[in-house]
């Protein structure tokens, strides 16, 4: 069996991926892919990792945890999704980006030390991610408390990736950029789900329905049905064309403002992010799904 850990990050997926896979779990189960409800494992894994304190779980503990997560112990692929695998939101930014991500993920994988692990992570431009993260927790903290001790221009997703890889040697890691998700969503779903090319999932358009009006989405679906794309790149061009024509501008051109930020701040963060993506693309053991 292989355990798939979908790591988030915060303010990227917003549970869309796991919702889609849960809606299709009966079809996935026929291929040996098990998608348990998050309520069955999130607190359980957290509490178990705390009790283990980094030590590998005994055979008895592993069996007990698996029994509580799965109804079928013969699954070939177990999918676990939680955007707090890396850290809880209030700890995502403490001087650096997910500073204990590698150790934390290692603590979770030690619950199943002899089962192959595979990691999936969406990253996002800090120029939009930081405001979104702040919005997620600002009810309890001021901006000064949120950003204290952090040089925002030194934040690198590549540092997070390096941590995860160093602490979990040999486990493959797949990355994608949240900004690309509308164009690459089918590839992301299949990469995480591990299902066959012939599988057709239901309700896969939740993200597009948020940024495109109903009539535009219907026209796109009809076009794809009558003109089946011959390749992934062709499908992406079709989706891009319909987004260009129908996308709701207020949903895709979001403006964020944080104290002390200027357009220069946003531009500098964005340029650093683009350079960081190329560093990640070249990392051994890392697969980047890009548009």
N, C-alpha and C positions, 0 to 999 in steps of 0.2 A: 504494500500500500504506500501511497505518497500523500503527504499532507500539504495542501496549498494554503499559504497564509497571505491573504490580501490585506496589506498594511495601511491602507488609506492613500495619501495622508489626509489629515483634517482639511476640511473646506475644499475637497476635490470631488470625490464620488458622491457624498451625501447619501449613501446606502443604495444608490440606484443599481449597482452591479449585483449585490446580494438579493435585492428584491426581484430582479429579473430571473436570476438563477433559481430562486425559491419558487417562482411561478411555474418554472419548467422542471422541477425536481423529479417528477414522475418519469418524464422522458429521459432525463439524465441518469436516473437510477437504472434504467434498462442497459446502460453502458457501464455500469459499475461506478458511477460518479455520485457521491453522497453529499447533499447540501442540507445540513441541519439548520434549524432555526437558531439565530444568534443567542436567544435566551437560554439555550441548552449548554452553551460553552463559554460565554464571555466572562461571567463572574467565576465560573468553575475554574477556568484556566488561570485567571488572575490569582485566585486564592491558592491554587495548587502551586503556582510559581513562587508565591511568597513563602509558602511552607517549605519548599525545597531549597530556597536560598542559593540557587545556582547549581545544586547537585543534581545528577541524573536521577530520574524517578526509578523506583524498583519495578520489577515486572508486575507485581500485584497492584501498585498504584496506577501504572499505565493501563492495565486491564480495567480497573475501576473507572478511570476517567473516560476511556473509550466507550465503555458500557453506558455511561450517562449521556454521551454525545450521539452515539449511533444506535440504530435499531438493527442494522445489518452489519455484522462484523466481517463481511466478505467484500466490502467495497474496495475498489482499486484506487480510488481518488477521493479524498476528503477535503472539502473546501470550507475554510474558516475565514471570516471577514470581520475586521474590527479596526476602525481608524484610531483606536487608542492602543494598538499593539506597540507602537513606537513610544508613546507617552500619552498621558491624559492632556487635554487641551491646555490646561494651566501650566503644564511643564514642557510644552512644545518649544518654548522660547525662554531659555535661561542663559543669556550671554552668548549662546550659540544655538544652532538649529538641531533639535532632537539630540541633545548632547550625549544621551545614554542609550541611543537606539540600538547599537550593536549588542550591548550587554543585556538589554531588556529582551530583545528578540532571542538571544541565546538562552535566557531563562525560560522562555516559553518552549523552545524546541527541546530543552532538557526534560520536559514532561514526556516526550516521546523520543528518547535519544537514539533509538535504533530504526526509526522510520524516516525515510527520505523526506526532506523538506524542500519546498519551492516557494519563492517569495515574489510578490507583485506589489508595485508601488506607483501611484500617480504623483507627479510633482507639479508645482505651479509657480509661475513668476512671482517672486517675493513682492513685486510692486502691487499685485492684487491680493496675494496670499496673506501678507501681514495685516492689511486692513480687514480682510474677512476673518482672520483668526482673532483679531482684537474685537470685532463686532460679536463674535461667538462668546466672548467672556467678559465684555466690558462692564456688565452689570455689577461685577464684584471687584473690578480693578480699574484704576485710572490709567491713562495712556503712559504716564511716567512710570507707574509700577509695572506695566506690561513690557515696556521697552528697556527697563533699567539694566545697565551693564551690557547692552547689546549694541555692537556696531553693525547696523543693518547692511552696510556695504561689504561686510566680510561673510555674510551668510552664503553657504554653498550646499546645494543638494548633493554634490559629489562627495562632500565630507560625510554625509549621512550614509550614502551608498558604500563608501569605503569602510565605515564602521561595521555595517551589516555583513559585508563580505569577509572582513577580517575575523569577526567573531563566529561566523558560520561558514567556514571554509568548505567549498565544494557544492554548496547549495546554489542553484541558479536563481538569478534575480532578473525580473522583467520590469522595465520602466516605461512609462509613457507620460507625455505632457498633458495636463488637464485641458489646456487650450486647444489641443488637437482632438479631443474626445468626440465631438460630433462627427468627425470624418472617419475615425478609426474604431468606433464603438463595436462593430461586429468582430473585428480582429481581437480587441481586448476581451470581449466575452468568451471567445473561443480559446484564447490563450489561457485564461483563468480556468474556464470550464473543462478544457481538455477533451471536448466531444468531437465526434467525427465531422468531416466536411459536409456530409449529407444531412446532418441534423438541422432542423429549422425551428428555432425558438419562437415562442409567442411573446407579445408585448415587449418588443425590443426598442420601441421608439419613444420611451419616456423622456429622454433628454431632448430629442428633437422637438417633441411636443411642447417643451418649455420655452423654446426659442423661435418656434415657427407657428403661425396661426393654423387652425384646423384645415382650412381649405388648401393652404400651401402643402401641408403634410399629406393630405389626401391625393393631391395632384402628383406629388413625388412618388407616393406608393403606387399609384396607377401607372405612372411612367415606367417605374422599375419592373412592374409586373408585365407590361407589354413590350418592354425593351430590356430583357435581362442582361445585366452587364457581363461582359466576357472576362473581366478581371477585377481584382481589388482596386486597382488604380482607376479603372473606368467607373466603378461604382462611386468612388470618392469624388470624381469629377462631376458626376450627376448630382450628388448630395451638395457639393460646393456650389453648383449652379443654382440649385433651388434655394439654398441658404442666401445666396447673393440677391436673389429676387424677392424672397418672402420673409427672411429673418426679421424678427422684431428688434429694432435697433436699440431699444432701451434694455433689452435682455442681453445683448452681446457687447454693447459699448458702455459698460458700467464705469462710473467715475467714483474714485475713492479719494478721500482727503484725510490725512492724519496731521496732527500738529507739527509744524516745522517742515513739512514736505513741500517741494516745489516740482514743477515739470522736470527740472534737471534731476531731481531725486528719482523720479519715476523712470526717466530715460537711462540713467546710470544703472539702476537696479535691473532694468530690462536687458541692457547690453551684457551685464555680468551673467545674467541667467542664460542668455543665448550661448555665451562662451562656456558656461558650466555644462550645458547640454552636450556640447561636443566632447568635453572631458569624459562625461558619463558614457557616451557612445563608444569611446575607445577602451573602456575598462574591460579586462578579461572576466568572463563569467556573467557579463551583463548583456541583456538583449533590450534594445530600445525600439519600441513600436512607434514609428513616426509617420506623419501624414505625407 
